[in-house]
Amino acid sequence: LAFSQFDFSYDRLIIEASAVHKLGNRLVEPGSLLSDPITAMEYAAQTDRLVLVSGDGDFDLLVQRVRDLYNITVDVFGVPELTAFSLIRAASSFTAIEGDWLLKKR
């Protein structure tokens, strides 16, 4: 995962996020946050940076909105071929998930 490149453990991320998020352990279920952009807006008001790991173009309006409203940095990580150009444009920065960052088939 991308976080390993920054010496950050995915397991630690899940434990920390689950401890504070209202969804708890359900936070990591597929699609669990897609229906909850309000949470991202609430967190944006309390931080100077958001990190989004997605290529879904539906997030472009959310990313642009939190940047405009709260003047924060929004970093997007995604697989280039699967990431909407509108999301890349809306982000403060885009980091490609490719090569060693991709999970290998077992």
Rosetta constraint file for C-alpha pairs under 8 A:
AtomPair CA 1 CA 5 HARMONIC 7.70 0.50
AtomPair CA 1 CA 10 HARMONIC 7.56 0.50
AtomPair CA 1 CA 101 HARMONIC 5.16 0.50
AtomPair CA 1 CA 102 HARMONIC 6.27 0.50
AtomPair CA 1 CA 103 HARMONIC 6.77 0.50
AtomPair CA 2 CA 6 HARMONIC 7.45 0.50
AtomPair CA 2 CA 77 HARMONIC 7.81 0.50
AtomPair CA 2 CA 97 HARMONIC 6.58 0.50
AtomPair CA 2 CA 101 HARMONIC 5.37 0.50
AtomPair CA 2 CA 102 HARMONIC 7.88 0.50
AtomPair CA 3 CA 7 HARMONIC 6.54 0.50
AtomPair CA 3 CA 8 HARMONIC 5.05 0.50
AtomPair CA 3 CA 9 HARMONIC 6.41 0.50
AtomPair CA 3 CA 10 HARMONIC 6.67 0.50
AtomPair CA 4 CA 8 HARMONIC 5.27 0.50
AtomPair CA 4 CA 9 HARMONIC 6.17 0.50
AtomPair CA 4 CA 10 HARMONIC 7.65 0.50
AtomPair CA 5 CA 101 HARMONIC 7.70 0.50
AtomPair CA 8 CA 12 HARMONIC 7.59 0.50
AtomPair CA 8 CA 13 HARMONIC 7.79 0.50
AtomPair CA 9 CA 13 HARMONIC 6.33 0.50
AtomPair CA 10 CA 14 HARMONIC 6.28 0.50
AtomPair CA 11 CA 15 HARMONIC 6.24 0.50
AtomPair CA 12 CA 16 HARMONIC 6.05 0.50
AtomPair CA 13 CA 17 HARMONIC 5.91 0.50
AtomPair CA 14 CA 18 HARMONIC 5.78 0.50
AtomPair CA 14 CA 28 HARMONIC 7.36 0.50
AtomPair CA 15 CA 19 HARMONIC 6.17 0.50
AtomPair CA 16 CA 20 HARMONIC 6.78 0.50
AtomPair CA 17 CA 21 HARMONIC 5.89 0.50
AtomPair CA 17 CA 24 HARMONIC 7.72 0.50
AtomPair CA 17 CA 27 HARMONIC 7.83 0.50
AtomPair CA 18 CA 22 HARMONIC 7.84 0.50
AtomPair CA 18 CA 23 HARMONIC 7.09 0.50
AtomPair CA 18 CA 24 HARMONIC 4.34 0.50
AtomPair CA 18 CA 25 HARMONIC 5.28 0.50
AtomPair CA 18 CA 26 HARMONIC 7.84 0.50
AtomPair CA 18 CA 27 HARMONIC 6.31 0.50
AtomPair CA 19 CA 24 HARMONIC 6.11 0.50
AtomPair CA 20 CA 24 HARMONIC 7.15 0.50
AtomPair CA 21 CA 27 HARMONIC 7.39 0.50
AtomPair CA 23 CA 27 HARMONIC 5.20 0.50
AtomPair CA 26 CA 32 HARMONIC 7.02 0.50
AtomPair CA 27 CA 32 HARMONIC 5.81 0.50
AtomPair CA 27 CA 33 HARMONIC 7.06 0.50
AtomPair CA 28 CA 32 HARMONIC 6.75 0.50
AtomPair CA 31 CA 35 HARMONIC 7.23 0.50
AtomPair CA 32 CA 36 HARMONIC 7.43 0.50
AtomPair CA 33 CA 37 HARMONIC 6.87 0.50
AtomPair CA 36 CA 40 HARMONIC 7.41 0.50
AtomPair CA 37 CA 41 HARMONIC 6.44 0.50
AtomPair CA 37 CA 62 HARMONIC 7.32 0.50
AtomPair CA 38 CA 42 HARMONIC 6.22 0.50
AtomPair CA 39 CA 43 HARMONIC 6.18 0.50
AtomPair CA 40 CA 44 HARMONIC 5.97 0.50
AtomPair CA 41 CA 45 HARMONIC 6.59 0.50
AtomPair CA 41 CA 62 HARMONIC 7.89 0.50
AtomPair CA 41 CA 66 HARMONIC 6.50 0.50
AtomPair CA 42 CA 46 HARMONIC 7.08 0.50
AtomPair CA 43 CA 47 HARMONIC 6.41 0.50
AtomPair CA 44 CA 48 HARMONIC 7.20 0.50
AtomPair CA 44 CA 49 HARMONIC 7.35 0.50
AtomPair CA 44 CA 50 HARMONIC 6.83 0.50
AtomPair CA 44 CA 66 HARMONIC 6.33 0.50
AtomPair CA 44 CA 70 HARMONIC 6.79 0.50
AtomPair CA 44 CA 72 HARMONIC 7.40 0.50
AtomPair CA 45 CA 70 HARMONIC 6.12 0.50
AtomPair CA 47 CA 72 HARMONIC 7.45 0.50
AtomPair CA 48 CA 71 HARMONIC 7.75 0.50
AtomPair CA 48 CA 72 HARMONIC 4.84 0.50
AtomPair CA 48 CA 73 HARMONIC 6.31 0.50
AtomPair CA 49 CA 72 HARMONIC 5.44 0.50
AtomPair CA 49 CA 73 HARMONIC 4.65 0.50
AtomPair CA 49 CA 74 HARMONIC 5.69 0.50
AtomPair CA 49 CA 75 HARMONIC 7.54 0.50
AtomPair CA 50 CA 72 HARMONIC 7.55 0.50
AtomPair CA 50 CA 73 HARMONIC 6.39 0.50
AtomPair CA 50 CA 74 HARMONIC 4.81 0.50
AtomPair CA 50 CA 75 HARMONIC 6.32 0.50
AtomPair CA 51 CA 74 HARMONIC 5.77 0.50
AtomPair CA 51 CA 75 HARMONIC 4.80 0.50
AtomPair CA 51 CA 76 HARMONIC 5.91 0.50
AtomPair CA 51 CA 77 HARMONIC 7.64 0.50
AtomPair CA 52 CA 74 HARMONIC 7.30 0.50
AtomPair CA 52 CA 75 HARMONIC 6.21 0.50
AtomPair CA 52 CA 76 HARMONIC 4.80 0.50
AtomPair CA 52 CA 77 HARMONIC 6.24 0.50
AtomPair CA 53 CA 76 HARMONIC 5.77 0.50
AtomPair CA 53 CA 77 HARMONIC 4.66 0.50
AtomPair CA 53 CA 78 HARMONIC 5.88 0.50
AtomPair CA 54 CA 76 HARMONIC 6.95 0.50
AtomPair CA 54 CA 77 HARMONIC 6.27 0.50
AtomPair CA 54 CA 78 HARMONIC 5.28 0.50
AtomPair CA 54 CA 83 HARMONIC 7.18 0.50
AtomPair CA 55 CA 77 HARMONIC 7.64 0.50
AtomPair CA 55 CA 78 HARMONIC 5.21 0.50
AtomPair CA 55 CA 79 HARMONIC 6.80 0.50
AtomPair CA 55 CA 80 HARMONIC 7.92 0.50
AtomPair CA 55 CA 82 HARMONIC 5.82 0.50
AtomPair CA 55 CA 83 HARMONIC 3.67 0.50
AtomPair CA 55 CA 84 HARMONIC 5.73 0.50
AtomPair CA 55 CA 87 HARMONIC 7.09 0.50
AtomPair CA 56 CA 60 HARMONIC 7.92 0.50
AtomPair CA 56 CA 83 HARMONIC 6.24 0.50
AtomPair CA 56 CA 84 HARMONIC 6.14 0.50
AtomPair CA 56 CA 87 HARMONIC 7.25 0.50
AtomPair CA 57 CA 83 HARMONIC 7.14 0.50
AtomPair CA 57 CA 84 HARMONIC 4.87 0.50
AtomPair CA 57 CA 85 HARMONIC 7.50 0.50
AtomPair CA 57 CA 86 HARMONIC 6.16 0.50
AtomPair CA 57 CA 87 HARMONIC 5.28 0.50
AtomPair CA 58 CA 62 HARMONIC 7.98 0.50
AtomPair CA 58 CA 87 HARMONIC 7.89 0.50
AtomPair CA 59 CA 63 HARMONIC 6.11 0.50
AtomPair CA 59 CA 87 HARMONIC 6.55 0.50
AtomPair CA 60 CA 64 HARMONIC 6.14 0.50
AtomPair CA 60 CA 86 HARMONIC 6.02 0.50
AtomPair CA 60 CA 87 HARMONIC 4.46 0.50
AtomPair CA 60 CA 88 HARMONIC 7.94 0.50
AtomPair CA 60 CA 90 HARMONIC 5.71 0.50
AtomPair CA 60 CA 91 HARMONIC 7.74 0.50
AtomPair CA 61 CA 65 HARMONIC 5.92 0.50
AtomPair CA 61 CA 90 HARMONIC 7.64 0.50
AtomPair CA 62 CA 66 HARMONIC 6.20 0.50
AtomPair CA 63 CA 67 HARMONIC 6.22 0.50
AtomPair CA 63 CA 74 HARMONIC 6.68 0.50
AtomPair CA 63 CA 87 HARMONIC 7.63 0.50
AtomPair CA 63 CA 90 HARMONIC 6.10 0.50
AtomPair CA 63 CA 91 HARMONIC 6.31 0.50
AtomPair CA 64 CA 68 HARMONIC 6.10 0.50
AtomPair CA 64 CA 90 HARMONIC 5.31 0.50
AtomPair CA 64 CA 91 HARMONIC 7.08 0.50
AtomPair CA 65 CA 69 HARMONIC 5.94 0.50
AtomPair CA 66 CA 70 HARMONIC 5.60 0.50
AtomPair CA 66 CA 71 HARMONIC 7.11 0.50
AtomPair CA 66 CA 72 HARMONIC 6.98 0.50
AtomPair CA 67 CA 71 HARMONIC 4.82 0.50
AtomPair CA 67 CA 72 HARMONIC 5.16 0.50
AtomPair CA 67 CA 73 HARMONIC 6.55 0.50
AtomPair CA 67 CA 74 HARMONIC 6.96 0.50
AtomPair CA 68 CA 72 HARMONIC 7.90 0.50
AtomPair CA 73 CA 91 HARMONIC 7.86 0.50
AtomPair CA 73 CA 92 HARMONIC 5.65 0.50
AtomPair CA 74 CA 91 HARMONIC 5.52 0.50
AtomPair CA 74 CA 92 HARMONIC 5.20 0.50
AtomPair CA 74 CA 93 HARMONIC 6.85 0.50
AtomPair CA 75 CA 91 HARMONIC 6.02 0.50
AtomPair CA 75 CA 92 HARMONIC 5.78 0.50
AtomPair CA 75 CA 93 HARMONIC 4.97 0.50
AtomPair CA 75 CA 94 HARMONIC 6.01 0.50
AtomPair CA 75 CA 95 HARMONIC 7.61 0.50
AtomPair CA 76 CA 87 HARMONIC 7.99 0.50
AtomPair CA 76 CA 88 HARMONIC 7.21 0.50
AtomPair CA 76 CA 91 HARMONIC 6.15 0.50
AtomPair CA 76 CA 92 HARMONIC 7.78 0.50
AtomPair CA 76 CA 93 HARMONIC 6.22 0.50
AtomPair CA 76 CA 94 HARMONIC 4.86 0.50
AtomPair CA 76 CA 95 HARMONIC 6.29 0.50
AtomPair CA 77 CA 94 HARMONIC 5.79 0.50
AtomPair CA 77 CA 95 HARMONIC 4.78 0.50
AtomPair CA 77 CA 96 HARMONIC 5.90 0.50
AtomPair CA 77 CA 97 HARMONIC 6.33 0.50
AtomPair CA 78 CA 82 HARMONIC 7.27 0.50
AtomPair CA 78 CA 83 HARMONIC 5.87 0.50
AtomPair CA 78 CA 94 HARMONIC 7.53 0.50
AtomPair CA 78 CA 95 HARMONIC 6.61 0.50
AtomPair CA 78 CA 96 HARMONIC 5.40 0.50
AtomPair CA 78 CA 97 HARMONIC 5.26 0.50
AtomPair CA 79 CA 83 HARMONIC 5.90 0.50
AtomPair CA 79 CA 96 HARMONIC 5.59 0.50
AtomPair CA 79 CA 97 HARMONIC 4.79 0.50
AtomPair CA 79 CA 98 HARMONIC 6.32 0.50
AtomPair CA 80 CA 96 HARMONIC 5.72 0.50
AtomPair CA 80 CA 97 HARMONIC 7.07 0.50
AtomPair CA 80 CA 98 HARMONIC 7.85 0.50
AtomPair CA 83 CA 87 HARMONIC 7.12 0.50
AtomPair CA 83 CA 88 HARMONIC 7.29 0.50
AtomPair CA 84 CA 88 HARMONIC 6.58 0.50
AtomPair CA 85 CA 89 HARMONIC 6.15 0.50
AtomPair CA 86 CA 90 HARMONIC 6.15 0.50
AtomPair CA 87 CA 91 HARMONIC 6.22 0.50
AtomPair CA 88 CA 93 HARMONIC 7.44 0.50
AtomPair CA 88 CA 94 HARMONIC 5.94 0.50
AtomPair CA 97 CA 101 HARMONIC 5.63 0.50
AtomPair CA 97 CA 102 HARMONIC 6.43 0.50
AtomPair CA 98 CA 102 HARMONIC 5.48 0.50
